[in-house]
Amino acid sequence: MNSRKKSEKIISMAEARERRREKRAQGKTRRSAKRGNRILAYRKFYIAATLFLLVMASTYAVRIAVLKTDEARATAELKTVQEQKARLEEELAHIDDPAYIEQQARTRLRMVKPGEIYYVLPERGDAESDAESAGVESEKEKAEAE
């Protein structure tokens, strides 16, 4: 009976056309809403992908900057080590020279030849501080006092 109830209903052609237009309009709004959601999803995806790529690019830029500073530091260290190597090689070339051996013995070990007297003089800053602590007046202080 329910199925006959629908069929028993008689409507005019104008009313049928109006209902059809309303259904089509509702379908279009549904479709356009779906299309709008899809476009919004694509936009979100593109924005997220762009942000991801920007973050990755900036990370690589920072890494490159760090590597360049490390390279500069290593180059400077290499230069100082090469200079030290050249100085040590020059010293090694003179190591068997009797004059060099004598000079090193006198400066580093404070050795003297038989019959020589070795004098140790205090440095200028140390002499003034030692004289002041002992209560001895220097020549300048005596001249200033008079």
Backbone as CSV, one residue per row, in Angstrom:
resi,resn,N_x,N_y,N_z,CA_x,CA_y,CA_z,C_x,C_y,C_z
1,MET,0.769,-1.174,0.000,0.000,0.000,0.000,0.834,1.272,0.000
2,ASN,1.907,1.187,0.656,2.783,2.356,0.669,3.288,2.685,-0.724
3,SER,3.573,1.673,-1.485,4.074,1.932,-2.816,2.989,2.556,-3.684
4,ARG,1.736,2.163,-3.481,0.627,2.738,-4.234,0.332,4.165,-3.792
5,LYS,0.618,4.412,-2.553,0.344,5.734,-2.029,1.139,6.787,-2.801
6,LYS,2.388,6.458,-3.112,3.218,7.389,-3.875,2.701,7.528,-5.300
7,SER,2.304,6.430,-5.866,1.857,6.469,-7.242,0.463,7.081,-7.379
8,GLU,-0.336,7.007,-6.347,-1.666,7.563,-6.399,-1.643,9.083,-6.358
9,LYS,-0.554,9.606,-5.909,-0.445,11.045,-5.798,-0.231,11.618,-7.192
10,ILE,-1.024,12.520,-7.576,-0.919,13.121,-8.895,-0.491,14.567,-8.690
11,ILE,0.563,14.919,-9.467,1.070,16.284,-9.375,1.072,16.895,-10.755
12,SER,1.123,18.165,-10.803,1.118,18.834,-12.102,2.533,18.855,-12.674
13,MET,2.632,19.101,-13.953,3.917,19.146,-14.650,4.784,20.303,-14.129
14,ALA,4.201,21.383,-13.871,4.936,22.547,-13.376,5.513,22.256,-12.004
15,GLU,4.718,21.589,-11.175,5.197,21.227,-9.845,6.333,20.218,-9.934
16,ALA,6.239,19.253,-10.844,7.284,18.244,-11.046,8.577,18.909,-11.507
17,ARG,8.433,19.876,-12.440,9.631,20.589,-12.922,10.291,21.374,-11.792
18,GLU,9.483,21.996,-10.961,10.016,22.786,-9.847,10.760,21.900,-8.857
19,ARG,10.208,20.728,-8.559,10.867,19.789,-7.647,12.185,19.306,-8.233
20,ARG,12.163,19.026,-9.545,13.378,18.577,-10.215,14.455,19.661,-10.144
21,ARG,14.089,20.899,-10.350,15.050,22.015,-10.274,15.620,22.147,-8.858
22,GLU,14.771,21.975,-7.870,15.231,22.055,-6.485,16.230,20.943,-6.169
23,LYS,15.924,19.729,-6.652,16.838,18.604,-6.421,18.170,18.851,-7.124
24,ARG,18.110,19.362,-8.332,19.348,19.653,-9.067,20.151,20.746,-8.354
25,ALA,19.470,21.729,-7.866,20.149,22.821,-7.149,20.807,22.294,-5.874
26,GLN,20.087,21.411,-5.177,20.676,20.809,-3.974,21.872,19.945,-4.337
27,GLY,21.787,19.218,-5.431,22.903,18.383,-5.890,24.112,19.229,-6.244
28,LYS,23.849,20.366,-6.866,24.951,21.256,-7.232,25.617,21.828,-5.992
29,THR,24.830,22.179,-5.014,25.436,22.724,-3.801,26.224,21.647,-3.086
30,ARG,25.736,20.436,-3.108,26.491,19.339,-2.510,27.796,19.114,-3.266
31,ARG,27.682,19.129,-4.590,28.889,18.942,-5.406,29.874,20.087,-5.206
32,SER,29.358,21.284,-5.196,30.257,22.429,-5.028,30.870,22.425,-3.632
33,ALA,30.125,21.942,-2.636,30.680,21.843,-1.284,31.781,20.793,-1.265
34,LYS,31.549,19.678,-1.923,32.574,18.635,-1.996,33.796,19.152,-2.740
35,ARG,33.547,19.865,-3.835,34.643,20.421,-4.623,35.418,21.443,-3.794
36,GLY,34.716,22.269,-3.030,35.361,23.257,-2.166,36.208,22.594,-1.095
37,ASN,35.693,21.508,-0.497,36.468,20.763,0.499,37.711,20.144,-0.128
38,ARG,37.556,19.630,-1.338,38.692,19.021,-2.031,39.759,20.075,-2.334
39,ILE,39.331,21.224,-2.812,40.275,22.312,-3.108,40.968,22.765,-1.828
40,LEU,40.225,22.866,-0.749,40.799,23.245,0.532,41.832,22.214,0.998
41,ALA,41.539,20.943,0.809,42.482,19.883,1.180,43.756,19.985,0.343
42,TYR,43.613,20.240,-0.967,44.792,20.405,-1.824,45.627,21.601,-1.377
43,ARG,44.957,22.685,-1.036,45.683,23.876,-0.586,46.456,23.582,0.702
44,LYS,45.811,22.891,1.628,46.490,22.525,2.872,47.700,21.653,2.588
45,PHE,47.540,20.700,1.682,48.651,19.823,1.328,49.809,20.614,0.723
46,TYR,49.513,21.511,-0.220,50.570,22.296,-0.855,51.273,23.210,0.145
47,ILE,50.524,23.780,1.064,51.135,24.641,2.084,52.049,23.821,2.997
48,ALA,51.559,22.642,3.412,52.380,21.779,4.269,53.636,21.322,3.540
49,ALA,53.512,20.949,2.272,54.668,20.511,1.490,55.667,21.654,1.318
50,THR,55.177,22.856,1.072,56.056,24.015,0.918,56.787,24.316,2.219
51,LEU,56.083,24.271,3.334,56.731,24.507,4.624,57.789,23.446,4.915
52,PHE,57.477,22.209,4.601,58.438,21.129,4.803,59.699,21.370,3.978
53,LEU,59.523,21.727,2.718,60.683,21.981,1.857,61.499,23.182,2.349
54,LEU,60.837,24.217,2.850,61.553,25.374,3.386,62.366,25.004,4.622
55,VAL,61.789,24.191,5.491,62.508,23.757,6.687,63.726,22.926,6.296
56,MET,63.549,22.023,5.357,64.672,21.183,4.920,65.771,22.037,4.278
57,ALA,65.384,22.994,3.452,66.380,23.853,2.802,67.139,24.687,3.826
58,SER,66.433,25.218,4.822,67.123,26.019,5.831,68.042,25.154,6.679
59,THR,67.653,23.919,6.948,68.511,23.003,7.698,69.799,22.743,6.925
60,TYR,69.676,22.507,5.644,70.879,22.278,4.842,71.744,23.527,4.760
61,ALA,71.120,24.706,4.714,71.895,25.953,4.676,72.692,26.121,5.969
62,VAL,72.091,25.790,7.096,72.800,25.884,8.377,73.948,24.885,8.419
63,ARG,73.702,23.689,7.940,74.769,22.677,7.915,75.935,23.124,7.045
64,ILE,75.638,23.720,5.922,76.698,24.200,5.029,77.504,25.294,5.719
65,ALA,76.832,26.201,6.412,77.541,27.278,7.120,78.444,26.708,8.208
66,VAL,77.965,25.726,8.944,78.777,25.098,9.999,79.987,24.400,9.381
67,LEU,79.780,23.710,8.279,80.895,23.022,7.624,81.939,24.014,7.104
68,LYS,81.493,25.147,6.611,82.449,26.150,6.125,83.279,26.715,7.270
69,THR,82.665,26.973,8.421,83.449,27.469,9.551,84.413,26.398,10.056
70,ASP,83.976,25.142,10.057,84.877,24.054,10.445,86.051,23.942,9.472
71,GLU,85.765,24.130,8.197,86.829,24.073,7.189,87.831,25.202,7.404
72,ALA,87.341,26.408,7.690,88.237,27.552,7.927,89.101,27.304,9.162
73,ARG,88.494,26.766,10.209,89.236,26.468,11.436,90.307,25.396,11.169
74,ALA,89.942,24.371,10.426,90.893,23.300,10.120,92.029,23.815,9.236
75,THR,91.716,24.703,8.310,92.753,25.280,7.451,93.742,26.108,8.271
76,ALA,93.237,26.888,9.211,94.116,27.690,10.070,94.989,26.785,10.937
77,GLU,94.404,25.732,11.469,95.176,24.792,12.290,96.237,24.091,11.453
78,LEU,95.892,23.735,10.223,96.856,23.099,9.325,98.031,24.030,9.053
79,LYS,97.755,25.302,8.856,98.815,26.277,8.589,99.772,26.378,9.779
80,THR,99.231,26.455,10.995,100.096,26.556,12.171,100.915,25.282,12.367
81,VAL,100.319,24.134,12.104,101.052,22.873,12.245,102.153,22.775,11.192
82,GLN,101.885,23.245,9.982,102.917,23.231,8.941,104.075,24.168,9.300
83,GLU,103.758,25.328,9.877,104.815,26.242,10.312,105.657,25.611,11.418
84,GLN,105.002,24.964,12.359,105.716,24.286,13.437,106.581,23.160,12.879
85,LYS,106.075,22.447,11.903,106.841,21.358,11.284,108.079,21.905,10.597
86,ALA,107.936,23.014,9.875,109.088,23.613,9.184,110.138,24.064,10.200
87,ARG,109.668,24.667,11.311,110.608,25.112,12.343,111.341,23.926,12.967
88,LEU,110.629,22.852,13.232,111.255,21.673,13.835,112.204,20.966,12.858
89,GLU,111.846,20.962,11.573,112.748,20.367,10.581,114.040,21.168,10.467
90,GLU,113.911,22.506,10.567,115.105,23.357,10.538,115.972,23.080,11.768
91,GLU,115.336,22.927,12.925,116.078,22.615,14.140,116.746,21.245,14.025
92,LEU,116.055,20.305,13.417,116.608,18.959,13.235,117.828,18.980,12.320
93,ALA,117.810,19.859,11.323,118.953,19.958,10.415,120.188,20.474,11.150
94,HIS,120.010,21.307,12.198,121.130,21.871,12.944,121.518,21.040,14.167
95,ILE,120.808,19.978,14.433,121.000,19.260,15.688,122.393,18.629,15.816
96,ASP,123.013,18.295,14.719,124.342,17.693,14.777,125.464,18.727,14.724
97,ASP,125.137,19.981,14.581,126.125,21.053,14.524,126.657,21.313,15.939
98,PRO,127.998,21.280,16.154,128.563,21.501,17.489,128.210,22.878,18.070
99,ALA,128.107,23.889,17.254,127.774,25.229,17.747,126.334,25.254,18.278
100,TYR,125.458,24.546,17.601,124.063,24.481,18.044,123.955,23.720,19.361
101,ILE,124.696,22.641,19.468,124.677,21.844,20.703,125.177,22.691,21.870
102,GLU,126.254,23.452,21.642,126.798,24.305,22.702,125.784,25.384,23.095
103,GLN,125.166,25.992,22.107,124.187,27.049,22.391,123.011,26.501,23.189
104,GLN,122.506,25.327,22.839,121.393,24.717,23.566,121.806,24.340,24.991
105,ALA,123.036,23.842,25.155,123.525,23.479,26.487,123.633,24.718,27.374
106,ARG,124.061,25.835,26.810,124.200,27.062,27.605,122.820,27.646,27.963
107,THR,121.874,27.665,27.008,120.582,28.314,27.288,119.632,27.416,28.067
108,ARG,119.520,26.184,27.669,118.536,25.310,28.323,119.057,24.687,29.614
109,LEU,120.276,24.235,29.581,120.822,23.526,30.743,121.692,24.417,31.615
110,ARG,121.962,25.637,31.161,122.808,26.607,31.886,124.182,26.034,32.207
111,MET,124.742,25.366,31.215,126.081,24.797,31.379,127.126,25.845,30.991
112,VAL,128.301,25.739,31.604,129.399,26.657,31.302,130.660,25.835,31.036
113,LYS,131.610,26.462,30.339,132.893,25.793,30.083,133.756,25.901,31.331
114,PRO,134.708,25.021,31.457,135.594,25.108,32.625,136.291,26.468,32.664
115,GLY,136.254,27.083,33.819,136.900,28.372,33.997,135.958,29.549,33.817
116,GLU,134.751,29.331,33.299,133.784,30.416,33.132,132.939,30.554,34.410
117,ILE,132.448,31.770,34.626,131.581,32.020,35.773,130.204,32.386,35.224
118,TYR,129.187,31.760,35.773,127.808,31.979,35.317,127.115,32.923,36.295
119,TYR,126.665,34.055,35.774,125.962,35.039,36.589,124.472,34.999,36.248
120,VAL,123.643,34.997,37.265,122.189,35.067,37.079,121.751,36.413,37.615
121,LEU,121.251,37.256,36.728,120.783,38.582,37.106,119.262,38.564,37.144
122,PRO,118.696,39.151,38.168,117.220,39.194,38.220,116.703,40.129,37.130
123,GLU,115.512,39.841,36.692,114.914,40.700,35.678,114.557,42.037,36.312
124,ARG,114.380,43.045,35.492,114.170,44.402,35.989,112.950,44.501,36.903
125,GLY,111.827,43.931,36.521,110.620,43.983,37.344,110.817,43.229,38.645
126,ASP,111.513,42.095,38.607,111.743,41.309,39.817,112.698,42.030,40.764
127,ALA,113.700,42.748,40.258,114.676,43.433,41.095,114.007,44.548,41.894
128,GLU,113.104,45.288,41.275,112.428,46.376,41.977,111.516,45.832,43.063
129,SER,110.805,44.750,42.775,109.907,44.195,43.784,110.708,43.574,44.927
130,ASP,111.854,42.942,44.627,112.701,42.376,45.674,113.290,43.481,46.545
131,ALA,113.715,44.590,45.937,114.305,45.701,46.682,113.256,46.345,47.588
132,GLU,112.061,46.491,47.115,111.009,47.093,47.919,110.639,46.203,49.100
133,SER,110.580,44.903,48.862,110.207,44.008,49.954,111.312,43.910,50.999
134,ALA,112.566,44.122,50.592,113.684,44.066,51.537,113.882,45.408,52.241
135,GLY,113.214,46.433,51.810,113.335,47.743,52.436,114.500,48.537,51.881
136,VAL,115.031,48.157,50.732,116.148,48.863,50.129,115.589,49.897,49.166
137,GLU,116.083,51.110,49.254,115.624,52.168,48.370,116.449,52.138,47.094
138,SER,115.782,52.365,45.968,116.509,52.421,44.699,117.128,53.803,44.532
139,GLU,117.974,53.941,43.512,118.649,55.215,43.251,117.634,56.320,42.954
140,LYS,116.572,55.997,42.214,115.559,56.994,41.867,114.843,57.484,43.111
141,GLU,114.529,56.563,44.003,113.806,56.950,45.218,114.672,57.825,46.110
142,LYS,115.976,57.544,46.163,116.891,58.381,46.963,116.969,59.773,46.377
143,ALA,117.017,59.878,45.044,117.131,61.182,44.405,115.850,61.981,44.607
144,GLU,114.726,61.316,44.563,113.440,61.997,44.742,113.264,62.457,46.173
145,ALA,113.783,61.705,47.120,113.636,62.058,48.538,114.460,63.310,48.874
146,GLU,115.581,63.484,48.228,116.453,64.637,48.519,115.984,65.823,47.819
